[in-house]
Amino acid sequence: MRRFNTPNFLVMDTSEACNESCIYCWRHHNNDVGKVTVPLEYIEHVMSQTVGWKLKSINPYNSGDTMLETRMPEIIKIIRKYNDSPIVFFTNGTIYANRKLLLGADEVHFTISAATRETYTLMHGRDLYGEVVRTIGWLEDQPNHPKIVTTFIMTRKNIHELPQWREQWMRFEHSISPVVNKPDLKLSIETELANCTPLFDPEKVDLPCVFWDVLLILLNGEVQMCCGGEPSLFGNVHRDVPLLTAWRNRCSYGEKILATQCSHCQFRSREWMKKL
């Protein structure tokens, strides 16, 4: 089986606060968003076990928006106390008042799944297109600013604006991904593969699925296969399961999960068994 001694990417939730209701988001399905915050001591407990890990990136946010995590300067200090791998933020970029929080990252991904104000409001749930443009403009003007990446989530409702979107943001690196776990919004596989960036094409990565080398820690401390998967029994790293043990459990049980709950996922390679 294709295993890594340690993951290449660490994603850990710290809070679920978000100011938008994107129609394609896998997380926003109830009224509890913003009520759960991971204590800093749990974050330190996790990071203290990553000493010596050479990660491609650490993402200290997954279920909400980075710009609402006002503790981020403290979280970055904790991360840097134990690990010097690149810190990557994912944000909708619409909270201009909190823009300085972004300066703590090495790389910032702005999710802008539209090229017009009207489609942005449809996709993201709020008329805040001007705010994200304003935030990116400010960050771009800062000396030694983090690397800026623009992200587009493809769906049936916004694919028509992708060419215009590419032109608008051509000065930045792009990340274009298919929608996850929303059958009513999905495009054909052919359209998705023709437009997504190679990182999200399972046939262009030497992995059984594009998230195979990612360690994802949920708000409650549970380790999960990916953001689209079901809760799994890999262990709770906020409690009594060492981080490395949880990662090894995920690798050990990963083949079974790929064969069952991942059977219809567009991020699993058609040749996944050969890539294990």
C-alpha positions as CSV (number, residue, x, y, z in Angstrom):
1,M,0.0,0.0,0.0
2,R,1.2,3.5,-0.8
3,R,1.9,5.0,2.6
4,F,3.8,8.1,3.9
5,N,5.6,8.0,7.2
6,T,4.1,11.4,7.8
7,P,1.5,13.4,5.8
8,N,2.4,15.9,3.2
9,F,-0.4,18.3,4.2
10,L,-1.8,19.1,7.6
11,V,-5.3,20.5,7.8
12,M,-6.8,21.2,11.2
13,D,-10.0,23.0,12.1
14,T,-9.8,25.7,14.8
15,S,-13.2,27.3,14.4
16,E,-16.3,26.9,12.1
17,A,-17.2,30.6,12.0
18,C,-18.1,31.8,8.5
19,N,-19.9,34.9,7.2
20,E,-21.2,33.4,3.9
21,S,-23.4,30.5,2.9
22,C,-21.9,29.2,-0.3
23,I,-24.3,26.9,-2.1
24,Y,-21.6,24.3,-2.8
25,C,-20.1,24.2,0.7
26,W,-19.9,20.7,2.3
27,R,-20.0,22.2,5.8
28,H,-22.9,24.7,5.9
29,H,-25.9,22.4,6.5
30,N,-27.2,23.5,9.9
31,N,-27.5,26.5,12.1
32,D,-24.5,25.8,14.3
33,V,-21.8,27.5,12.2
34,G,-19.7,29.7,14.4
35,K,-20.5,28.1,17.7
36,V,-17.6,25.7,18.0
37,T,-14.0,26.9,18.7
38,V,-11.1,24.6,19.4
39,P,-9.2,25.5,22.6
40,L,-5.7,26.7,22.0
41,E,-4.3,24.0,24.2
42,Y,-5.7,21.4,21.8
43,I,-4.0,23.1,18.9
44,E,-0.7,23.2,20.8
45,H,-1.1,19.5,21.7
46,V,-1.4,18.7,18.0
47,M,1.4,20.9,16.8
48,S,3.8,19.7,19.5
49,Q,3.7,16.3,17.8
50,T,4.8,17.6,14.4
51,V,8.3,18.5,15.4
52,G,10.6,17.3,12.5
53,W,7.7,16.9,10.1
54,K,8.5,18.3,6.7
55,L,5.0,19.3,5.5
56,K,4.2,20.9,2.2
57,S,1.7,23.1,4.0
58,I,-0.2,23.6,7.3
59,N,-3.8,24.9,6.9
60,P,-5.1,26.0,10.4
61,Y,-8.7,26.3,9.1
62,N,-11.1,24.2,7.1
63,S,-14.8,24.5,8.1
64,G,-15.2,28.3,8.1
65,D,-13.3,31.4,7.1
66,T,-9.8,32.3,8.3
67,M,-10.5,36.0,8.5
68,L,-13.0,35.3,11.3
69,E,-10.4,33.5,13.4
70,T,-9.3,36.5,15.5
71,R,-7.0,34.2,17.5
72,M,-4.9,33.5,14.3
73,P,-1.8,35.5,15.5
74,E,-1.7,33.2,18.6
75,I,-2.3,30.1,16.5
76,I,0.5,31.0,14.2
77,K,2.8,31.5,17.2
78,I,1.9,28.0,18.3
79,I,2.5,26.5,14.9
80,R,5.9,28.2,14.5
81,K,6.9,27.0,18.0
82,Y,7.0,23.5,16.7
83,N,7.1,23.5,12.9
84,D,8.4,25.9,10.2
85,S,6.4,24.4,7.2
86,P,4.5,26.9,5.0
87,I,1.2,28.2,6.5
88,V,-1.6,28.4,4.0
89,F,-4.9,30.2,4.5
90,F,-8.2,29.6,2.6
91,T,-10.7,32.5,2.8
92,N,-13.5,34.2,1.0
93,G,-11.6,37.4,1.6
94,T,-14.7,39.5,2.3
95,I,-14.0,40.8,5.9
96,Y,-11.9,43.8,5.0
97,A,-11.7,45.0,8.6
98,N,-9.8,41.8,9.5
99,R,-7.4,41.9,6.5
100,K,-4.2,42.2,8.5
101,L,-4.8,38.6,9.8
102,L,-3.8,37.4,6.3
103,L,-0.2,38.8,6.7
104,G,0.6,35.8,9.0
105,A,0.4,33.3,6.1
106,D,2.9,32.2,3.6
107,E,0.1,31.7,1.0
108,V,-3.5,32.9,0.8
109,H,-6.2,31.2,-1.3
110,F,-9.2,33.4,-2.1
111,T,-12.3,31.5,-3.1
112,I,-14.1,33.6,-5.7
113,S,-16.5,31.3,-7.6
114,A,-17.8,33.9,-10.0
115,A,-16.8,36.7,-12.3
116,T,-19.7,39.0,-11.7
117,R,-21.5,40.5,-8.7
118,E,-24.7,38.8,-9.6
119,T,-23.3,35.3,-9.9
120,Y,-21.1,35.9,-6.8
121,T,-24.2,36.6,-4.7
122,L,-25.8,33.5,-6.0
123,M,-22.8,31.3,-5.3
124,H,-21.7,32.7,-2.0
125,G,-25.0,33.8,-0.5
126,R,-24.1,37.4,0.1
127,D,-23.4,40.5,-2.1
128,L,-19.8,40.8,-1.1
129,Y,-17.9,40.6,-4.4
130,G,-16.6,44.1,-4.0
131,E,-15.2,43.4,-0.6
132,V,-13.0,40.4,-1.7
133,V,-11.7,42.5,-4.6
134,R,-10.9,45.3,-2.1
135,T,-9.1,42.8,0.2
136,I,-7.0,41.3,-2.5
137,G,-6.0,44.7,-3.8
138,W,-4.9,45.7,-0.3
139,L,-2.9,42.5,0.2
140,E,-1.2,42.8,-3.2
141,D,0.0,46.3,-2.2
142,Q,1.7,45.1,1.0
143,P,5.5,44.6,0.9
144,N,6.5,41.0,1.0
145,H,2.9,39.9,0.9
146,P,2.0,36.2,1.0
147,K,1.6,34.4,-2.3
148,I,-1.9,35.0,-3.6
149,V,-3.9,32.2,-5.2
150,T,-7.5,32.6,-6.6
151,T,-9.8,29.6,-6.3
152,F,-12.9,28.8,-8.4
153,I,-15.3,26.0,-7.4
154,M,-17.0,24.7,-10.6
155,T,-20.8,24.1,-10.6
156,R,-23.6,24.1,-13.1
157,K,-24.5,27.6,-12.0
158,N,-21.2,29.3,-12.6
159,I,-19.2,27.4,-15.2
160,H,-20.3,29.9,-17.8
161,E,-18.2,32.6,-16.1
162,L,-15.0,30.6,-15.8
163,P,-13.4,32.1,-19.0
164,Q,-14.1,35.7,-17.7
165,W,-12.9,34.7,-14.2
166,R,-9.6,33.4,-15.6
167,E,-9.1,36.7,-17.4
168,Q,-9.9,38.8,-14.4
169,W,-7.4,37.0,-12.1
170,M,-4.8,35.9,-14.7
171,R,-2.0,37.7,-12.7
172,F,-2.4,35.1,-9.9
173,E,-1.9,31.4,-9.8
174,H,-5.3,29.6,-10.2
175,S,-6.9,26.7,-8.3
176,I,-10.0,25.3,-10.1
177,S,-11.9,22.5,-8.4
178,P,-15.1,20.5,-9.0
179,V,-17.8,20.8,-6.4
180,V,-17.9,18.0,-3.7
181,N,-21.0,16.1,-2.5
182,K,-23.6,18.3,-4.2
183,P,-25.1,16.1,-7.0
184,D,-27.6,18.8,-8.1
185,L,-24.6,21.2,-8.8
186,K,-22.2,18.7,-10.4
187,L,-21.0,19.0,-13.9
188,S,-20.1,16.1,-16.2
189,I,-16.8,14.4,-15.4
190,E,-15.6,15.4,-18.9
191,T,-16.2,19.1,-18.1
192,E,-14.7,18.9,-14.7
193,L,-11.5,17.2,-15.9
194,A,-11.2,19.6,-18.8
195,N,-11.2,22.6,-16.6
196,C,-9.8,21.7,-13.2
197,T,-6.2,22.3,-12.2
198,P,-4.0,19.2,-12.2
199,L,-3.9,19.0,-8.4
200,F,-7.6,18.0,-8.5
201,D,-7.4,15.6,-11.4
202,P,-7.0,12.1,-9.9
203,E,-5.5,10.8,-13.1
204,K,-2.7,13.4,-13.1
205,V,-1.4,12.7,-9.5
206,D,0.5,9.7,-8.5
207,L,-1.9,8.9,-5.7
208,P,-5.0,6.7,-5.3
209,C,-7.0,9.9,-4.6
210,V,-6.0,13.6,-4.6
211,F,-6.3,13.8,-0.8
212,W,-4.4,10.6,0.0
213,D,-1.4,12.5,1.6
214,V,-3.6,14.9,3.6
215,L,-4.1,14.6,7.4
216,L,-7.5,16.3,8.2
217,I,-8.4,17.0,11.8
218,L,-12.0,18.0,12.5
219,L,-13.3,20.5,15.1
220,N,-13.9,17.6,17.5
221,G,-10.4,16.2,17.1
222,E,-11.4,13.3,14.9
223,V,-9.2,12.4,12.0
224,Q,-11.2,12.0,8.8
225,M,-10.3,10.7,5.3
226,C,-11.3,14.0,3.6
227,C,-13.9,16.8,3.8
228,G,-16.4,14.7,1.8
229,G,-16.0,11.5,3.8
230,E,-17.9,10.0,6.6
231,P,-16.6,10.1,10.2
232,S,-14.0,7.4,10.6
233,L,-12.4,5.5,13.4
234,F,-8.9,6.7,13.0
235,G,-8.7,8.3,16.4
236,N,-9.3,11.5,18.3
237,V,-6.1,13.5,18.5
238,H,-7.5,16.1,21.0
239,R,-7.9,13.3,23.5
240,D,-5.8,10.1,23.8
241,V,-4.7,9.1,20.3
242,P,-1.2,10.3,19.3
243,L,-1.1,12.2,16.0
244,L,1.2,9.7,14.3
245,T,-1.0,6.7,15.4
246,A,-4.1,8.4,13.9
247,W,-2.2,9.0,10.7
248,R,-1.0,5.4,10.5
249,N,-4.6,4.2,11.2
250,R,-5.8,6.4,8.3
251,C,-3.3,4.8,6.0
252,S,-4.0,1.3,7.2
253,Y,-7.8,1.6,6.7
254,G,-7.6,3.8,3.7
255,E,-7.8,1.0,1.1
256,K,-11.1,-0.2,2.5
257,I,-12.6,3.3,2.6
258,L,-11.5,3.9,-1.0
259,A,-13.3,0.8,-2.0
260,T,-16.5,1.6,-0.2
261,Q,-17.5,5.2,0.7
262,C,-15.2,6.7,-1.9
263,S,-16.5,4.5,-4.8
264,H,-18.4,7.4,-6.4
265,C,-16.0,10.2,-5.6
266,Q,-14.6,12.2,-8.5
267,F,-11.3,12.6,-6.6
268,R,-10.6,8.9,-6.6
269,S,-8.4,7.7,-9.5
270,R,-9.8,5.1,-11.9
271,E,-6.5,3.3,-11.3
272,W,-6.5,3.7,-7.6
273,M,-5.7,0.1,-6.7
274,K,-2.6,0.3,-8.9
275,K,-1.5,3.5,-7.1
276,L,-1.8,2.1,-3.6
